[in-house]
């Protein structure tokens, strides 16, 4: 999306769940007691890249801060989905095999063109 690779580390966030969205095959993180959301912490993200990511996530997501299970001192930003989900687990392998090419070849280039990035 931003044309850069960032140093990353795996992380878990308590009381959150990554769900399939109801209206498209994309992930949406929601609050759910007793659940764990798995993802990555990206380090050294520059302001321009962060602003592009926020623009990509759009008004359907709320930017929040969380404390992932990496270090007690870690606090990060993440995006919380604000509308309807299917409350079914996100399947990253299925996404990669069936939808990623469309995002890379169509959706992301259209997004960049629309926002002149």
N, C-alpha and C positions, 0 to 999 in steps of 0.2 A: 504493500500500500504506500509506504513512504520511500521505498527503494533503499533501505538500510537494514543491516543486521545489528541487533543489539545483544549485548551479553544478557543471558537469562538464567534463571534458576527455577526449578519446579517449586510449586507452593500449593498449600491447601488452605481453604477458608472455611471455618466452622459455621454452621447454620445457614448455609447457602447451597443452592442446587442449580446446576446448569441444565436447562430444559430446551427441548425443541420448541420453536415458535409456532404459533397456530397458523400464521399466514404465509410462511416461507421456510425454506430449509436453512435456518440460521440458528445459532445458539442464543439463549437469553438467560442470564443469571437472575435467579429470584431468591428471596429469603425463604428458608424452610428449616424449622427447628430440627436438630438432630442430624442434618445432612452435612456433607462435605462437598465443596466445589474444588475441582482440581484445575490448575492452570500454571502459568509462569509469571514471574516477576521480571519485567524488562528494566535493565539498568541503563543509566546515562542517556535517557531519551531527551533529545533537544526540544526546545520550545516549538519550533516549526513542525517537527514530527508529531509532538503531542497534540498540537492544534489540528493537524490533519486527521489524526485518529479520532479526536472529539467530533470533528465535522462528519466523519464517516459514520459514527455511531448515532448521530442525529438526535432529534427530540424524543425518539422512542426510548431512549436510555437516560438514566439519571447517573451523573458522576458522583460516586461516593468514596469515602475512605474506609479502609478495612485493615485489620491486623491479621496477616496470614501466618500460618504455622511455619515460620522459617526462623524467626528470632523475635523475642519479646520486644525488641527495639524497632522492628520493622513496621512501618505504616505505608500503605500504598493506595493509589487510586484504582478504581475499577468501575465498570459500568453495570448498573442494575436495570434490568428490563422493566418497563413501566406498564405494559399492557398484557393481553392474554397470551398464555403459553399452553402447551399441551400437557405439561407436567409429566412428560416422558423424558427419560435420560437422553442427553445429547450423545450422538454416536459419531465421534471424530473420524473414525476409519470410513464409515459410510459416506460422510461428507467429502472426504478426500477422494474417494473412488467415484463418486457420482455427481458432485456439484462444484468442486474446487476449480476445475478448468473453466467453467462458466464465469465464476468470480474473477479469475485471473485474466481471461480473454475478453470478457464483455463488461461485467459490472464495474470493476475497478477502473478500466480505461474510460468508461462513460462518466464515472464519478470525477475522475481527474479532469476530463474535458469540461464538464459542467462547472467545476469550481476553479478552472484555470490553474491547475497544480502541475 
